[in-house]
Amino acid sequence: MEATMKRSLLIPASVAVVVLATLTACGSDDDGGGTGDGATTIEVTDAWGWSAMDDRGAVYFTVSNTGEEADALVGATSDASDTVEVHETTMSDGVAEMAPVESVEIAAGDETTFEPGGYHVMLLELPEPLEVGGSISVTLEFEQAGEITVDAEIREFVDDAMEEADEEM
Amino acid sequence: VCAALVTVLVPACAGSDGERAGDVTTPGALPSSVTPSVSPSGSLGHEHAEAPLDPDIALPASGFYARVEPSPAALPAGVLTDQAGTPFDMADVTRGVDVALVYFGYTNCPDICPAELGTVASTLRGVPDRVADRVRMVFVTVDPARDDVERMGEYVALFDPRFVGLTGDGKAIERLMVEMGLEPANKLPTGGGEYAMSHPAEVLAFTSDRRAHLVFPFGMTVPQWTHDLWKLVDEGWRQR
C-alpha cells in the first residue's frame, strides 16, 4: 500500500479522487475495484491463476471500465514473483505466439476478459509453484485508475475445466 | 456382479455428477443387446449411449465440432523419446487406439498449452473408460532444449498419467511438424535471455487410417471434445 500511495502522488489531480476511492475500496475488499462508493471506474473481478511448471504462471481476470474515459492496464506486480509482465497470446493460421505488451486498453463502458488464448499477466521466475487452492496477490497498474490489488485464486488445470464442463452440460 | 457394476459406473461418471449419463441415455438407446458382462472399462449406462451433443452449439453439417480437413495430413514416421525414456515412433501413434491426438507445445507455455491439455484431460475423465481407453493424447515439445525426458514426465502427469510426453532431437520434431502440415516452431525472445516459442494452436486427431481428418482448434469446449472423440471411437472416421 505504501508503494500505491506514492504512485498516486504522481497522478494528475483530476484523477486523484478516483484513485483514492479505488484505494479505499481495495483496502477493505480484495475483490478488486470499488463496490458501493460508485466512484471507481475500473473494476477487476474473477481473478484466478495457475502455474505451468516450476517457474512460470499466468493470472487471468475480467476488467470492467464503467467510466466514460478509456483506461489502460500498463503494468502489474505480484507478491508471488519479482518478474511480472503483461502478455498477449495471438493466434493466426493455427499458430499461437506469445509476446509482452506495453498496455492493454479498456475502452469506456467496455469489459475485457483476460483468459487463455488472449491476454494474461505472466509470472516469471516463480520461486516455487503456485499452490492449488491458495491465492496470490496481484497489483494491476492502470494508466488512469492507478493501482488495483486483487487476490487470484490458484486453480488446477483439470478440475477447472471440469467445472466449466459441468456448467455447460 | 451388482457391486462390480457400481464400481465401474462411479469412476466413469466422476466429475459430471452422472448427469450426462442420464441426459444421453434415452430409453430407446438401451437396446436388447446390452451385454450382461460389462467390460471393466465402461458403465452400463454409457455402454450404448451415443456421443452427447453440446447443448449450446448446433452440430455442424460435417457431424463434428472440430474442423474437418479436406486434405488430411498423413501420419509421418519419426522417432522421439517418451517420458519413460523409451523410443517412440510417431508412425505407431495410432497403434492400439482409435484416435491419436497430437499437440505440439512446450512446458514453459503458461497459457494455451495447459488450457488445451486441461481440456483434453477433463474430457477423458468425463467420458466412459471404453472411450477414453481408445484415445491416446500425445504432447510433443517444440522446446527440446529445455524440455528433457524428466520434465516432460512431470508435465504430462499434471494432466493425465495416460498422456504421452515426447521430446527428442529438434530437427526430428521440426520435420514431423512440417510433414503434418504444421508451421515449425520459432523462438521468440521475451527479454532477459528468456524466450517463448510459437507453436500450433491446434490438436491433430489421427484415426486408424493414419490420417488427421479432424483438427481441433484452440477454444473448443469439453462438451464439444466429448462429442467428437466419443463419435470417432464409436464410428471411426467416415467420409460424409
Chai-1 contact restraints between the chains, C-beta under 6 A:
chainA,res_idxA,chainB,res_idxB,connection_type,confidence,min_distance_angstrom,max_distance_angstrom,comment,restraint_id
A,A52,B,P110,contact,1.0,0.0,6.0,A-B,restraint_1
A,A52,B,P114,contact,1.0,0.0,6.0,A-B,restraint_2
A,M53,B,T107,contact,1.0,0.0,6.0,A-B,restraint_3
A,R56,B,N108,contact,1.0,0.0,6.0,A-B,restraint_4
A,R56,B,P110,contact,1.0,0.0,6.0,A-B,restraint_5
A,G57,B,P110,contact,1.0,0.0,6.0,A-B,restraint_6
A,A58,B,P110,contact,1.0,0.0,6.0,A-B,restraint_7
A,A58,B,D111,contact,1.0,0.0,6.0,A-B,restraint_8
A,T89,B,D111,contact,1.0,0.0,6.0,A-B,restraint_9
A,T89,B,I112,contact,1.0,0.0,6.0,A-B,restraint_10
A,M91,B,A201,contact,1.0,0.0,6.0,A-B,restraint_11
A,G94,B,P200,contact,1.0,0.0,6.0,A-B,restraint_12
A,G94,B,A201,contact,1.0,0.0,6.0,A-B,restraint_13
A,G94,B,E202,contact,1.0,0.0,6.0,A-B,restraint_14
A,V95,B,E183,contact,1.0,0.0,6.0,A-B,restraint_15
A,V95,B,S198,contact,1.0,0.0,6.0,A-B,restraint_16
A,A96,B,I112,contact,1.0,0.0,6.0,A-B,restraint_17
A,A96,B,H199,contact,1.0,0.0,6.0,A-B,restraint_18
A,A96,B,A201,contact,1.0,0.0,6.0,A-B,restraint_19
A,E97,B,S198,contact,1.0,0.0,6.0,A-B,restraint_20
A,M98,B,A196,contact,1.0,0.0,6.0,A-B,restraint_21
A,P100,B,T190,contact,1.0,0.0,6.0,A-B,restraint_22
A,P116,B,D111,contact,1.0,0.0,6.0,A-B,restraint_23
A,P116,B,I112,contact,1.0,0.0,6.0,A-B,restraint_24
A,P116,B,A115,contact,1.0,0.0,6.0,A-B,restraint_25
A,G117,B,I112,contact,1.0,0.0,6.0,A-B,restraint_26
A,G117,B,F218,contact,1.0,0.0,6.0,A-B,restraint_27
A,H120,B,D111,contact,1.0,0.0,6.0,A-B,restraint_28
A,M122,B,P110,contact,1.0,0.0,6.0,A-B,restraint_29
A,F157,B,P114,contact,1.0,0.0,6.0,A-B,restraint_30
A,F157,B,G118,contact,1.0,0.0,6.0,A-B,restraint_31
A,F157,B,F159,contact,1.0,0.0,6.0,A-B,restraint_32
A,V158,B,G118,contact,1.0,0.0,6.0,A-B,restraint_33
A,V158,B,A121,contact,1.0,0.0,6.0,A-B,restraint_34
A,V158,B,S122,contact,1.0,0.0,6.0,A-B,restraint_35
A,A161,B,G118,contact,1.0,0.0,6.0,A-B,restraint_36
A,A161,B,T119,contact,1.0,0.0,6.0,A-B,restraint_37
A,A161,B,S122,contact,1.0,0.0,6.0,A-B,restraint_38
A,A161,B,V222,contact,1.0,0.0,6.0,A-B,restraint_39
A,M162,B,G15,contact,1.0,0.0,6.0,A-B,restraint_40
A,M162,B,S122,contact,1.0,0.0,6.0,A-B,restraint_41
A,A165,B,S122,contact,1.0,0.0,6.0,A-B,restraint_42
A,A165,B,V222,contact,1.0,0.0,6.0,A-B,restraint_43
A,E168,B,P223,contact,1.0,0.0,6.0,A-B,restraint_44
A,M169,B,R20,contact,1.0,0.0,6.0,A-B,restraint_45
A,M169,B,P223,contact,1.0,0.0,6.0,A-B,restraint_46
